[in-house]
Amino acid sequence: MRLAFMGTPDFSTPALSELLAAGHEVAAVYTRAPQPKGRGHKLQKSPVHEFAESHGLEVRTPANFKSVEERDGFAALDLDVAIVVAYGLILPKPVLDAPRFGCLNLHASLLPRWRGAAPIQRAIMAGDDVTGVQVMRMEAGLDTGPILLSETTQILPQDTAGTLHERLSQIGAQLLQRALAALERDGLTETPQAEEGVTYAHKITSEEAEIDWSRPASEVDCHIRGLSPFPGAWFRASKDAARIKALFSSVAGGEGPPSAILSAEDTLIVACGEGAVQLETLQRAGKQPQDAKTFLRGFPLRAGEHV
């Protein structure tokens, strides 16, 4: 099929790779424009941008689709379908309607749960047991279109947003292949989303990432794993105002006043509102992530102190 691919982050690149491997004609790749990064504010291309260029594909980086010229340029591609995977821009109706079979979106949740920007993080943070990826036909609303194909996966106790992100991106790439194969033979069935159970996966803020030790240990653990590796759940040690990120944790035995350190020898265990969590991977500002034992050698803490 002749298609345009619209995506931006790492999550999107496996899908584009699979589409190329299957022999589809990618007429153009749309992605977000290069953004300033780092101390030097050097412009950095998105992962999809770099992947597309390395495969000789035309790359377009419009700021939006408000102009007639941008919409006409998209329509002139004469597409069978457009594939959207974590693109980051709103597509107006003229763009949605331009391809022969419309625009298909790969979304990393089981809709209508976790519509919006951060479905992978929100699913773990909420303590969900199951999530998945779905291919949906796009409408003007936010992730409101009918579902075409779905694939589920368990959220494991050791999953972080990073590990689940990787797994869902691979599952999603294969699911898109199946969707396009079915589309070619007119074998896709549309299922409207349920009207009940709608939740929104709002973008994560830095302030929200601060650990609230008054919550039960199971919730603190989900909070930490759901924000790892980015932006990273954080706390401050009483002797140092700098933020410390907790990147991996597990529920541990023990009780005490919330935020009290219960153990700080080879392991770091902190009391919560109910129970405690063991912090297994930590990162100080400007440092690499470290296991708890290594972290405590360079940044000693004592049982009874608070974080």
N, C-alpha and C positions, 0 to 999 in steps of 0.2 A: 504494500500500500504506500501511497505517497503521503507523507505526514510531516508535521512540524513538531519538534520537541521543545517543551517549555519547562525549565527547571533551573535550580540554582545550587543547592548544597551537595555535600557528599552523598546524601541519601538518594539523590536523583541519578547519579552516574551509572549504577548497575543497570537501571532500566534502559538508559540510552544505549549502553553497551549491548544489551540483549536485543534491542530493536535492530541495531546494525548487524549483529551476528545472524539474525533471522532473515536478512536480506531486504528489509523495508527501505524505501527511498526516503531519506531524511532531507527534505528540501531546505530547511533552515532550523537553527537552534536559537531559541530565545532564552535569555538569562538576564539576571540583574547586572547592571553596569559595575565595572570595577570600583571597589571601595577603598578609602585610605585605611591602612593598617599599620600597627606598630608605632614606635617612637618617631620614626621618620615620616609617618603618614604617606608612605609609598602606596600607590594604587595597586590593588591586588585583584586579579581576576577570580571569578567564582570557580569552584571545582568543575562545574559543568562547562564553563567557558574554556578552561584549559583542556578538558577532555575533548571537547568538540574541535578545537583548533588542532589538536594533535592528530585528529582523524580527518582533517581536511574539510570540515563542515563549515558552511556559512554561519556566522554568529551575529545575532542582532541583539542590541541592548537598549531598547527604548525605556525612557523614564516612566511612560504610561502609554495608554492607547486612546488618549483624548483627541488627538489630531486626526483629521480626515486622511492625511497622508499616511500615517502609521496604520490606520485601519485598512486603507486601500492597498498598502503594501503587503499586508497579511492576506487579504482576499486574493491578491494577484498570484499568490503561490499555488492556487488551484489545488487545494489539499483534499485528500479523502478524509482525513481525521487529524486532529491535534491532540497530542498527549501532554498532559500537565502533571508534573510531579514536584511539589514543593517549590513552585515558581516564585511566589512572593508578590505578584502584582494582580490587581483585580482586572478581570476580563469583561469588557462591556458586551452587551447583547450582540452588536454587529460582528464582533470577533467570535463569540460563541457560535453564531449561526453561519459563519463563513465556510467552514469545511463541510464537505458532502455529508459526513456522518457526525458532525458536531465535534465537541471537545470532550475527551475522557480524562478523568482525574484519578490518580492513585492516591488514596488517603490512608494514613497510618493509624486507623482506629476502626472500631465496629460501630459505624454510624447508626443512629444519631448521637451516640455517646462520643464526646470529645471532638466536636466540630471546632475548627480553628487552628491556631498557630502551633501549639505545643502538645499534640496528642500523646506522644510517646512518654514525655516527662510526666504529664498529668495522670496517665493511667497507672504508672508506678507509684506516684505520690499519693494517689487515692487508695492504694492497696488492692487494685483490681487483680483478679486471678487470671483473667483471659483478655487478650486483645487480638488484633489482627490487621490485615490490610484489605481494602476494598477498592474496586474499580467502579466509579460512578459516572453517570452522564452529567455534565455540568449545567447548572442553571444560574440565574442571576443572583440567587441567595448564597449565603455562606455555607458551603458544603451541604446543600439541601437536595441535590438531585437524586434521581432513582439509582439504586444499586444494581450493577450488572454481574459482578463476580466478587466472591469473598474467600478469604483464607484466614483461619484462626491459629493462634499459638498461645501456649501457656506462658504466663509471666512467672519466672522461677524465683525462689528466694534469693538467689545469688545474682539476679539480673540487675544491671544498672541501665540508665538511659542509653549509654553507649553500646552495651551488648545487645539490647533489644533493638536499637536503631539499626545495627548491622544486620541482625537476623531478619527484621521486617523489610529492609531494603532489598535483600536477596529474594525473599518470598514474593515481594511486590513485583520485582522484575519478571519473575516467571509468570505471575498472575496476569500481567499486562500482555505477555506473549499469548497466553490462552485467550484473553479477551479479543485481541486483534484477529486471531485465527477464527474465533467464533463470529466476529463481525464480518469477516470476508465471506463466510458461508451463510450469513443472515441467521445466526444461531444464538444471538444474545437475547435474554429475557430481562426486562426491566422490572424491578421490584421497588415500589415507593417506600421511602423511609417511614418508620413508625412515628406517630405523632407524640408518643410518650417516651420518656427517657432521654430527652435532649439535654446535653451538657456542653459547655464551652471550654475549650482548652486555651485559655488566655495566655499571652506571652508571659514568660517568667521575669520578674523584676529582681534586682540585686537585693533589695530590702526583704523581699519575700523569702529569699534564700537563707536568711539567718535562722539558725536552729532554735526552736522553742523547746527547751528541755522540760517544760511543764506538761507536755503532751505525753501520752503513753509511749513506751519503748517501740512498739510495733509501728506507730505512726512516725516517730523520729527516724527509724530505720528506713521506712519507705521514702521519707522526705530526702534523706541523704542519698540513697541509691537513685532516686528519680531525678536528682540534679547533678549526677555524675556522668561524664566528666565536666560538663559545662551547664550552668555557670559555677557549680560547686556549692553545696551547702556549707555555711561557715559559722564560726563562733570566735570568741576572743578569750584567750587565757587571762586570768586575773592579773598576771604580772606583766602582760604585754598587750598594748592596745591594737596591735596588728591583727588582721583577720587570719584565721587558720581554716583551711578548707578540709572537710571530711569527705573523702571520695568513695569510701566503702565501709560498710558496717554490717553488724548482725545483732540480733536480739540476744542479750546475755542475762545470766542470773544475777541477783543482787537487788537491794533496795537502799534508798537513801534520799536525802533532800534533793529535789531537782537541780541538776547541773553540778552536783558534788562528784568529785573523782573518787571512785571506789577502788581502783587499781591503776597503778602507773609504773609497773616494773617492766615486764616483757610485753604486757598488754595494757591498753588504755580503755578502761570501762567507766562510763559516766552514768549516773543515776538520772532517771526521767520521772515524769509524774507517776507512772506505774512501771516498775521494772527498770531495766538498764540496757544500754547498748554498748557493744564493744566496737571501738573505732579502729579499723584495721589498716586503712590507707589514709594518710594525711599529707597536706601540702602547705608549707609556709610561703608567704609572698616572695616571689623571686627565686624559689627553690623548686626542685623536681619532686614529684610525689614520692613518699617514703612509706614503708611498712611501719607499724606502730613502734616496734622495738628500735629501729634505726632512728625514727623521729625522736623518741624519748632520750636517746643518747645525746642528741644535739640540742634538745629543748626539754630538759628535765622538768617533770611535774611530780607532785606528791599527792598521795591519797589524803582526802580531806579538803583539798583546795577546790575552788569552784571555777568553772569555765563559763 
